[in-house]
Amino acid sequence: MKPVFRLLILSLVSLTFSCQNKTEKSEITKINSIEEPEVIADNQDTFYQYSIWFAFVNKVFDGNLTVKELKTHGDVGLGSFDFLDGELVMLDGVPYRIRENGEINVGQDNDEIVYADAAFFDKEEEFTIEEPFNFSDLASKLDTKKKSPHYFYIYKVHGSFKHIKLGGVPKVERPFTEGLDVLIPNRPVFEAENISGTLVGFYCPDYIGDINARGHHFHFISDDKKWGGHVMDFESSGALEVQSDTKTKYEFDLPVSKEFENVDLSKTFQYN
């Protein structure tokens, strides 16, 4: 009887451990099968900026933001590439570079940017400006549609232009001796007649102060991608289709460099 009794005891012990292991494995399986919570992007309502306006004004012309990183902050944008080697206008996720000779190409992921505004465009309003008008009237026409002048706004304005005047930026080399107050009045200028394209625009309230350029700021890229730059003037030749997006969050990154750490921000300059 003893061998049988011993066998019975061993069977009971084995069964106990087997049940315990199944329970533990079952609990582990339940824990491991819990689905990860869905990560929801929190930057869809954010106006993003790299560097600050008064650093850009005061000769901080060497940045460390890459095109690849910029595209994680928006699919529309404007600004300037490193060493002012081209104006930036990003439309539908494509970052175009307009160099001082008028050449236009697509910025590559490793290209660096010295200053930029960007956002993910989520159309909230759409309207048409029917009658032909001049660039000087654009701000007032957009203002009538604003919910409030205290929010930030992103614009896409598409249409045809009887005439358009665009500004580039002159490439600079170290040591940087002249600021935007000198460079902008002497910038390269491109002019075109009877052209269609898109204005990408950003609006900042007056209280933004020295962080960004106040008011409206527009860059342009033609439909054929042969003309682009900072919008200085235009005369529309027909209806312009306007899409707008209101932003209530504001975020900016600062350059990480000795140049930025030591910059004198005393010089002031604003332009639109």
N, C-alpha and C positions, 0 to 999 in steps of 0.2 A: 504493500500500500504506500510505502514511503515514496518510491519513485513517481507514482501517480500523483500524490499530493504535491510533490515538488513541481511537477509539470503543470499542475493546475495553478499554483501560485505564480509561476513564471508567465503563464498565459494571461493571468489577470493583470500583472504588472505591465506586460507588453501592451495590452489593450488600453490600460490607463494612459500610458505615455503616447500611444497612437492617437487617442482622442484629444489629448492635450495639444499635441503637435498640429492636428488638424484645426483645432480651435485657434491656435496662435497664427497658423498660416492664413486662416480665414480672416482674422482681424487684420493681418498685414496686408492681405489682398484688398480688403475694404479701404484701408488707409491709402494704399498706393493707387487705388482706382478713383480717388477723389479728383475731379477735374480742376485744373488750374483756372483761377478766375480770369475772365477775359480782360485783357489790358486795353484800356480805352485811351487814345491819344488825348493829351490835355493841352495841345498847342494849336488846335483848330481855330480857336478864337483869339489867337495871340498875334500881336504886331511885334515882330522880331527885328532887332537892330544889332549890328556889329560895329564896335567903336562908338564914339560920340562925336557929334558935329563939331564941337570946338577943338577936339583933338585933330580932326581932319583939316579944319581951318588953319591950325597952327603947326602944319608941316609934319604930322604923323602919317607918312606916306608908305610905310612898310608894315603890312598886317600879317597875321598868321591864320586867318580863316580860309579854309579851302573851299573850292566849289562843291566838293562832295559833302562837306559839313553844311554849307549853306542850303543845299537841297533837302536837308532834314528839317529845315525851319520854314520852308515855303515852296510854292510852285510859281509865285510871281515875285518880282523883286527889282530893285534898282540900286546903283552904287557905282563904285570904281574898283578896278583891279589894282594890284600892287604897283607902286611907283607910278601911279596914274597911267598905266599902260592899257588904256581903254575904258570907256564907259560900259557899265553893266546894265542890261535890261533882260530880266528873266520873264518869259511868258510860257505858260503851260508846261512848266518844269524845265524849259530849255534856257540855259544862261548864255545869252549872246554877248560877245565882246566887240565893241566898236572902237577901233584904234584911231589915233589922231590923223592918219591918212585916209580915213573912211573905210578901211578894210573891216569886214565883218566875218567873224567865225564863232564857233561854239566853244565856250570855255571848257577846259578839261578838268577832270576831278581833282588833280593835284595843283591846278592853278590857284594862286592865293589872291585874296581880296583885302583891300585896305579899309573899305567902308561899305556898308550895305543895309538896306531895309528889305524885309522879306515877310511873306505871310502865305498861308494856304488859303486860296481864294474860294469862298463859299458864297455864291451869289445870293443876295438877300433882296435886292431891288433891281429892276430893269426898266429903263425908259428911253424915249427917243427925243433928241433935240432936233426939231424939224428944219428950222430956217438956217441958212448959212450964217456963220458968225466968226468972230476973231478970237484968238487965244485969250486976249485980255478979258473977255466976257465969260470964259469957261468957269472960273471959280464961282462967280455969282449964280450961274445956272445950276451948278452942283449944290451950292449952299441951300437952295430952296428945297432940296430933297433930303437934307440931313435931319436925322432924329434930334440931334443936339450938336452944337459946335464943340462940346466937351469930350466927344468920343473920337476914336481914330477910324479912318476910312481908307479902303483900298478900292481902286477903280480900274476897270478896263473900258476904254473908249475906242470904238472901232468905226471907221468910215473913210470917206474920201476927202482929200484936201486939194484945194486949188493951188495952194502954196504952203510950204512948211520950212521953217528955219530951225536947225538943230545945232547944238554945241557938242564938241568933243572935249577931251582933256589932253594937254601936252605931257608926254612922258617925261619924268624927271629922274635924275641920277643923284647919288650921294656926292657931296653933302647937300642936303636940301636947304636952299638959301631963300626961296620965295614961297609964300603961303598962297592960299586960294584968292586972297584979296588982290594979288598981282596976277596970278595965273588965269583966273576966270575971265577978266576983261580982255585978255589976249589969247583966248582959247581958239582952236580951229573951229570953223563954222561950215556946216553943210546945208545946202538949200536944194529943194526939189519942187517940181511943179506937177500937178495932176497925178497924185500918188495916193494909194490907199494903204492903210495899216492900222496898228493898234497903239494907243497911248496906255502905258501902265503908270498909274498914279497912286501916291500915298499922301494922306492928309494928317497933319499933327496939329493939335490945339495950341494956342499961344502959350499955355502954361508949361509946355515942354521945355521952354527956356533954352539952355545951352546944350542940351542933350541931342536935339535933332533940329533940322531946319523947320521953322514954323510955317503953317499953311500948306498949300498944295505943291507937289513936286512931281513932274511928269518926265518919263523917258518914252521914246518912240521906236518901234521897229516896223518896217514896211512889210506888206504881205509877201513880197518877193525876197525879203531879207537882204536887200541891197542898200538900204538907207536906215540909219538909226542914230540915236544920241539923245542928249538932254533937250527938251522942248523949250525953245526960246520964243517962237511966234508961229502962228499959222492962220490961214483963212480956209474954213471948211467950204466944200463945194456942194454939199447936200446934207442930208440927215446924218447925225452921228448917233450910234447905238451905245448907250451907257449901261454898264453893269456895276453895281456897288456892293461892298461888303463892310459891315460895321464891326470893329474890333474893340473889345472892352478890357483886354489884357495887354500889358506891355512888358517886354523882356529885352534886355540887352547884355551882350558880352563885351568885355574890355580886352584890348590887345595885351598880350603878355610880352612885354619888351622893355628894355631900358629906355628906349625912346619915349614910350608912353609914360613910364614912371617919372621921367624928368621933364616932360613937356611943360612949357609956360603957356597957360591957357588964356592969357590976358588979351590977345588980339581977337576982335569980334568981326564977324562978317556973316550976312544973311543974303541969300538970293533965292529966287524961285524961277 
